[in-house]
Amino acid sequence: MKFTAGQIAELLNGKVEGNEEAIVRNVSKIEEGKPETLTFLANPKYNQYIYTTKADVVIVNDSFEAEKEIKATLIRVPNAYEALAQLLEMYEQSIPQKTGIEQPSFVDDSAKLGDFVYVGAFAYIGENVRIGDNVKIYPHTYIGDNVKIDDNTTIYAGVKVYKNCIIGKQCTIHAGAVIGSDGFGFAPNANNEYKKVAQIGNVVLKDYVEIGANTTIDRATMGSTVVQKGVKLDNLIQIAHNVEIGENTVIAAQSGVAGSTKVGQDCMFGGQVGIAGHITIANGTKAGAQTGINKSIKKENSIQFGSPTMDMGEFNRSYVVFKRLPQLKSQLDELKKKLEE
């Protein structure tokens, strides 16, 4: 590819500061910038690199203020990270798209496929499957009976979608993810043996959902495990049976949500967050990495830390105390000694 700074600014409705004819042929990270590449600056932690980067064009926020001379041409936009995402999406869409059914693969005669569908080699499409237009199913993927997949969804290699699950439009499911495996349901009997409870529900992914690699979403015991519109799940996440994840919630890697929990919309959870079962998480809740949520959170837009979790303000006040516990113990021992004397 080859663009000028002026052309890129026009695409992004940005403003150029510097050479509008600066050439861009590739992209790079700001700290590793090379000539004729485009980079961006959104996080103030990386401000130092804008003065030394060899990239010719840098996308920056309108609010950025230079502290010294910058050699690169700047493109100012309201949100540099969002602008870069827009450019990368344009680039990805320009790549030729795969279509057709590769062989060997299996597509049941009762399955119905839309226009411009791609089915990779060694994929399996079961009975009564319904696949919309422009869907891409990469090699070694299993699509079980009665699954429905809406338009423009991409399912990468090695994904397993169990029977009766429903996937909305413009979803992305990354390699190795499992959608609709059995929930963890076992009933103890008189002999203290665990008898499996049949999991007869399904999983419903609404539109614009993205599921990371090797993430698993269990089917409901009855009814549906539901991931609402716009949810983004990272790699290696476990979503248990009958869970509901609200719209536009994002969850980072190695987190887990136990059965029948309802997570609100616009929530944000860091890595390795653990959420207990049969609780409700209010809209807008944010939880730092390794937070353990063992009870319902009713206050919207709260920030949670610790395990078991507590509100950020309470956590910060408590942290002041427990980080000084060794010193406090020494003082207590000294007071005890004086009292004994």
Helices and strands as residue ranges (DSSP letters): E 3-4, H 5-12, E 15-17, E 23-24, E 26-27, G 30-32, E 37-41, G 44-51, E 57-61, E 73-77, H 80-94, E 100-101, E 106-107, E 112-113, E 118-119, E 124-125, E 130-131, E 136-137, E 142-143, E 148-149, E 154-155, E 160-161, E 166-167, E 172-173, E 178-181, E 186-188, E 194-196, E 202-205, E 210-211, E 216-218, E 224-227, E 232-233, E 238-239, E 244-245, E 250-251, E 256-257, E 262-263, E 268-269, E 274-275, E 280-281, E 286-287, E 292-293, E 303-305, E 310-311, H 312-322, H 325-340
